[in-house]
């Protein structure tokens, strides 16, 4: 499985945003004020990334409905939904980062000279396991430290 820096940095920036914000765009009901937007400069400084790079990532995240932007002085970004409703897989998908563990390109007949290699299914299944794991981990889980120990040992088939 190869997850590029684009996907990792998007997840890291979203976790930073969620941790700083403690709320989401849908807040603002009585007794639950809307969180203040966080500037990309603040996020970039905390994550040691360039603002220009975060602008690219947050454009994708905004179009995917994961963040909302606020313009003007004091502007920045807020989560568009509660952190409990934003899966890590949705963040990776939003920045157009495919989760692939095989060498095969989408739509090609195989990974070695047009043939599927003997390990193709192994890497394909590993990629699917990673995708399933990330679909069940939310920003809230990461912030609360509820990640360690979540990976399950695969069930072995009974010997015949």
Phi and psi in degrees as GROMACS dihedral restraints (atoms count N, CA, C in turn):
[ dihedral_restraints ]
;  ai    aj    ak    al  type     phi  dphi    fc
    3     4     5     6     1  -120.8    20    10
    4     5     6     7     1   109.8    20    10
    6     7     8     9     1  -106.5    20    10
    7     8     9    10     1   117.0    20    10
    9    10    11    12     1   -73.7    20    10
   10    11    12    13     1   172.2    20    10
   12    13    14    15     1   -62.2    20    10
   13    14    15    16     1   -29.3    20    10
   15    16    17    18     1   -58.1    20    10
   16    17    18    19     1   -49.3    20    10
   18    19    20    21     1   -68.1    20    10
   19    20    21    22     1   -42.5    20    10
   21    22    23    24     1   -64.1    20    10
   22    23    24    25     1   -44.5    20    10
   24    25    26    27     1   -67.4    20    10
   25    26    27    28     1   -35.2    20    10
   27    28    29    30     1   -62.9    20    10
   28    29    30    31     1   -43.5    20    10
   30    31    32    33     1   -64.7    20    10
   31    32    33    34     1   -45.2    20    10
   33    34    35    36     1   -61.4    20    10
   34    35    36    37     1   -42.2    20    10
   36    37    38    39     1   -66.9    20    10
   37    38    39    40     1   -39.1    20    10
   39    40    41    42     1   -67.4    20    10
   40    41    42    43     1   -37.6    20    10
   42    43    44    45     1   -64.5    20    10
   43    44    45    46     1   -43.8    20    10
   45    46    47    48     1   -60.1    20    10
   46    47    48    49     1   -44.9    20    10
   48    49    50    51     1   -60.7    20    10
   49    50    51    52     1   -48.0    20    10
   51    52    53    54     1   -63.2    20    10
   52    53    54    55     1   -39.9    20    10
   54    55    56    57     1   -67.0    20    10
   55    56    57    58     1   -40.0    20    10
   57    58    59    60     1   -72.3    20    10
   58    59    60    61     1   -33.6    20    10
   60    61    62    63     1   -84.5    20    10
   61    62    63    64     1   -44.8    20    10
   63    64    65    66     1    66.2    20    10
   64    65    66    67     1    14.3    20    10
   66    67    68    69     1  -160.0    20    10
   67    68    69    70     1  -157.9    20    10
   69    70    71    72     1  -156.2    20    10
   70    71    72    73     1   170.0    20    10
   72    73    74    75     1   -58.8    20    10
   73    74    75    76     1   -33.1    20    10
   75    76    77    78     1   -73.5    20    10
   76    77    78    79     1    -4.2    20    10
   78    79    80    81     1   -71.1    20    10
   79    80    81    82     1  -177.6    20    10
   81    82    83    84     1   111.5    20    10
   82    83    84    85     1     2.4    20    10
   84    85    86    87     1   -73.2    20    10
   85    86    87    88     1   161.8    20    10
   87    88    89    90     1   -52.4    20    10
   88    89    90    91     1   131.6    20    10
   90    91    92    93     1    80.8    20    10
   91    92    93    94     1    -3.5    20    10
   93    94    95    96     1  -137.1    20    10
   94    95    96    97     1    79.4    20    10
   96    97    98    99     1   -64.9    20    10
   97    98    99   100     1   151.3    20    10
   99   100   101   102     1   -66.0    20    10
  100   101   102   103     1   137.7    20    10
  102   103   104   105     1   -68.8    20    10
  103   104   105   106     1   153.5    20    10
  105   106   107   108     1   -73.9    20    10
  106   107   108   109     1   143.9    20    10
  108   109   110   111     1   -65.8    20    10
  109   110   111   112     1   152.7    20    10
  111   112   113   114     1  -110.5    20    10
  112   113   114   115     1   131.4    20    10
  114   115   116   117     1   -76.1    20    10
  115   116   117   118     1   151.4    20    10
  117   118   119   120     1   -64.5    20    10
  118   119   120   121     1   -30.3    20    10
  120   121   122   123     1   -63.0    20    10
  121   122   123   124     1   -41.0    20    10
  123   124   125   126     1   -65.8    20    10
  124   125   126   127     1   -43.6    20    10
  126   127   128   129     1   -65.7    20    10
  127   128   129   130     1   -41.7    20    10
  129   130   131   132     1   -63.1    20    10
  130   131   132   133     1   -42.2    20    10
  132   133   134   135     1   -63.6    20    10
  133   134   135   136     1   -41.6    20    10
  135   136   137   138     1   -68.6    20    10
  136   137   138   139     1   -34.0    20    10
  138   139   140   141     1  -100.2    20    10
  139   140   141   142     1     1.1    20    10
  141   142   143   144     1    56.5    20    10
  142   143   144   145     1    46.9    20    10
  144   145   146   147     1  -122.9    20    10
  145   146   147   148     1   163.5    20    10
  147   148   149   150     1   -81.2    20    10
  148   149   150   151     1   148.2    20    10
  150   151   152   153     1   -62.8    20    10
  151   152   153   154     1   -39.0    20    10
  153   154   155   156     1   -60.4    20    10
  154   155   156   157     1   -40.5    20    10
  156   157   158   159     1   -66.0    20    10
  157   158   159   160     1   -43.8    20    10
  159   160   161   162     1   -65.1    20    10
  160   161   162   163     1   -33.5    20    10
  162   163   164   165     1   -59.6    20    10
  163   164   165   166     1   -42.0    20    10
  165   166   167   168     1   -62.3    20    10
  166   167   168   169     1   -49.1    20    10
  168   169   170   171     1   -62.7    20    10
  169   170   171   172     1   -44.8    20    10
  171   172   173   174     1   -71.1    20    10
  172   173   174   175     1   -23.2    20    10
  174   175   176   177     1   -62.1    20    10
  175   176   177   178     1   -44.9    20    10
  177   178   179   180     1   -64.8    20    10
  178   179   180   181     1   -43.7    20    10
  180   181   182   183     1   -64.5    20    10
  181   182   183   184     1   -37.3    20    10
  183   184   185   186     1   -67.1    20    10
  184   185   186   187     1   -45.4    20    10
  186   187   188   189     1   -63.4    20    10
  187   188   189   190     1   -27.8    20    10
  189   190   191   192     1   -82.6    20    10
  190   191   192   193     1    -2.3    20    10
  192   193   194   195     1    77.7    20    10
  193   194   195   196     1    20.9    20    10
  195   196   197   198     1   -93.0    20    10
  196   197   198   199     1   -26.8    20    10
  198   199   200   201     1  -132.4    20    10
  199   200   201   202     1   159.0    20    10
  201   202   203   204     1  -124.5    20    10
  202   203   204   205     1   144.4    20    10
  204   205   206   207     1  -104.6    20    10
  205   206   207   208     1   150.7    20    10
  207   208   209   210     1  -126.2    20    10
  208   209   210   211     1   126.5    20    10
  210   211   212   213     1   -90.9    20    10
  211   212   213   214     1   167.0    20    10
  213   214   215   216     1    89.5    20    10
  214   215   216   217     1  -176.7    20    10
  216   217   218   219     1   -58.6    20    10
  217   218   219   220     1   134.0    20    10
  219   220   221   222     1    78.1    20    10
  220   221   222   223     1     8.9    20    10
  222   223   224   225     1   -78.8    20    10
  223   224   225   226     1   177.0    20    10
  225   226   227   228     1   159.0    20    10
  226   227   228   229     1  -142.2    20    10
  228   229   230   231     1  -127.7    20    10
  229   230   231   232     1   149.5    20    10
  231   232   233   234     1  -129.4    20    10
  232   233   234   235     1   157.6    20    10
  234   235   236   237     1   -66.1    20    10
  235   236   237   238     1   141.8    20    10
  237   238   239   240     1   -86.9    20    10
  238   239   240   241     1   -16.7    20    10
  240   241   242   243     1  -139.3    20    10
  241   242   243   244     1   164.3    20    10
  243   244   245   246     1   -60.6    20    10
  244   245   246   247     1   148.2    20    10
  246   247   248   249     1   -59.1    20    10
  247   248   249   250     1   -24.9    20    10
  249   250   251   252     1   -68.8    20    10
  250   251   252   253     1   -17.6    20    10
  252   253   254   255     1  -104.6    20    10
  253   254   255   256     1     3.4    20    10
  255   256   257   258     1  -111.5    20    10
  256   257   258   259     1   106.1    20    10
  258   259   260   261     1   -79.6    20    10
  259   260   261   262     1   146.0    20    10
  261   262   263   264     1   -57.6    20    10
  262   263   264   265     1   -37.9    20    10
  264   265   266   267     1   -60.2    20    10
  265   266   267   268     1   -35.4    20    10
  267   268   269   270     1   -65.6    20    10
  268   269   270   271     1   -35.0    20    10
  270   271   272   273     1   -67.7    20    10
  271   272   273   274     1   -46.9    20    10
  273   274   275   276     1   -61.6    20    10
  274   275   276   277     1   -44.0    20    10
  276   277   278   279     1   -62.3    20    10
  277   278   279   280     1   -38.2    20    10
  279   280   281   282     1   -63.9    20    10
  280   281   282   283     1   -32.0    20    10
  282   283   284   285     1   -92.9    20    10
  283   284   285   286     1    19.6    20    10
  285   286   287   288     1    57.3    20    10
  286   287   288   289     1    42.8    20    10
  288   289   290   291     1  -108.7    20    10
  289   290   291   292     1   100.6    20    10
  291   292   293   294     1   -70.5    20    10
  292   293   294   295     1   141.6    20    10
  294   295   296   297     1   -95.1    20    10
  295   296   297   298     1    99.2    20    10
  297   298   299   300     1  -125.9    20    10
  298   299   300   301     1   135.4    20    10
  300   301   302   303     1  -109.4    20    10
  301   302   303   304     1    -8.8    20    10
  303   304   305   306     1  -100.3    20    10
  304   305   306   307     1   166.5    20    10
  306   307   308   309     1   -83.3    20    10
  307   308   309   310     1    -9.8    20    10
  309   310   311   312     1   -67.6    20    10
  310   311   312   313     1   138.1    20    10
  312   313   314   315     1   -87.2    20    10
  313   314   315   316     1   150.6    20    10
  315   316   317   318     1   -56.0    20    10
  316   317   318   319     1   126.3    20    10
  318   319   320   321     1    84.3    20    10
  319   320   321   322     1    -2.6    20    10
  321   322   323   324     1   -87.0    20    10
  322   323   324   325     1   158.1    20    10
  324   325   326   327     1   -74.0    20    10
  325   326   327   328     1   -19.2    20    10
  327   328   329   330     1   177.9    20    10
  328   329   330   331     1   178.7    20    10
  330   331   332   333     1   -99.3    20    10
  331   332   333   334     1   -15.2    20    10
  333   334   335   336     1  -127.1    20    10
  334   335   336   337     1   102.1    20    10
  336   337   338   339     1    49.9    20    10
  337   338   339   340     1    44.4    20    10
  339   340   341   342     1    81.7    20    10
  340   341   342   343     1     3.6    20    10
  342   343   344   345     1  -116.5    20    10
  343   344   345   346     1   149.5    20    10
  345   346   347   348     1   -75.9    20    10
  346   347   348   349     1   133.2    20    10
  348   349   350   351     1   -75.8    20    10
  349   350   351   352     1   163.1    20    10
  351   352   353   354     1   -64.2    20    10
  352   353   354   355     1   -24.2    20    10
  354   355   356   357     1   -95.8    20    10
  355   356   357   358     1     5.5    20    10
  357   358   359   360     1   -53.0    20    10
  358   359   360   361     1   -51.3    20    10
  360   361   362   363     1   -63.8    20    10
  361   362   363   364     1   -34.3    20    10
  363   364   365   366     1   -59.2    20    10
  364   365   366   367     1   -52.0    20    10
  366   367   368   369     1   -70.6    20    10
  367   368   369   370     1   -34.0    20    10
  369   370   371   372     1   -62.2    20    10
  370   371   372   373     1   -44.9    20    10
  372   373   374   375     1   -67.9    20    10
  373   374   375   376     1   -37.5    20    10
  375   376   377   378     1   -60.9    20    10
  376   377   378   379     1   -46.3    20    10
  378   379   380   381     1   -58.4    20    10
  379   380   381   382     1   -40.0    20    10
  381   382   383   384     1   -67.4    20    10
  382   383   384   385     1   -38.2    20    10
  384   385   386   387     1   -63.0    20    10
  385   386   387   388     1   -40.7    20    10
  387   388   389   390     1   -64.1    20    10
  388   389   390   391     1   -45.1    20    10
  390   391   392   393     1   -59.7    20    10
  391   392   393   394     1   -46.0    20    10
  393   394   395   396     1   -61.5    20    10
  394   395   396   397     1   -41.9    20    10
  396   397   398   399     1   -60.4    20    10
  397   398   399   400     1   -48.8    20    10
  399   400   401   402     1   -67.8    20    10
  400   401   402   403     1   -25.6    20    10
  402   403   404   405     1   -70.5    20    10
  403   404   405   406     1   -21.1    20    10
  405   406   407   408     1  -107.9    20    10
  406   407   408   409     1    13.8    20    10
  408   409   410   411     1  -118.0    20    10
  409   410   411   412     1   126.5    20    10
  411   412   413   414     1  -107.0    20    10
  412   413   414   415     1   169.0    20    10
  414   415   416   417     1   -57.5    20    10
  415   416   417   418     1   -39.9    20    10
  417   418   419   420     1   -62.1    20    10
  418   419   420   421     1   -39.0    20    10
  420   421   422   423     1   -61.1    20    10
  421   422   423   424     1   -44.1    20    10
  423   424   425   426     1   -64.7    20    10
  424   425   426   427     1   -46.6    20    10
  426   427   428   429     1   -62.8    20    10
  427   428   429   430     1   -39.3    20    10
  429   430   431   432     1   -81.6    20    10
  430   431   432   433     1    -3.4    20    10
  432   433   434   435     1    72.9    20    10
  433   434   435   436     1    30.5    20    10
  435   436   437   438     1   -97.8    20    10
  436   437   438   439     1    43.7    20    10
  438   439   440   441     1  -107.2    20    10
  439   440   441   442     1   -49.1    20    10
  441   442   443   444     1   -55.8    20    10
  442   443   444   445     1   133.8    20    10
  444   445   446   447     1    87.3    20    10
  445   446   447   448     1     2.4    20    10
  447   448   449   450     1   -84.2    20    10
  448   449   450   451     1   -19.5    20    10
  450   451   452   453     1   -73.9    20    10
  451   452   453   454     1   131.2    20    10
  453   454   455   456     1   -96.3    20    10
  454   455   456   457     1   144.3    20    10
  456   457   458   459     1   -71.6    20    10
  457   458   459   460     1   129.8    20    10
  459   460   461   462     1   -61.1    20    10
  460   461   462   463     1   140.9    20    10
  462   463   464   465     1   -74.5    20    10
  463   464   465   466     1   129.5    20    10
  465   466   467   468     1   -84.9    20    10
  466   467   468   469     1   143.0    20    10
  468   469   470   471     1   -73.7    20    10
  469   470   471   472     1   143.1    20    10
  471   472   473   474     1   -61.9    20    10
  472   473   474   475     1   139.0    20    10
  474   475   476   477     1   -65.9    20    10
  475   476   477   478     1   138.9    20    10
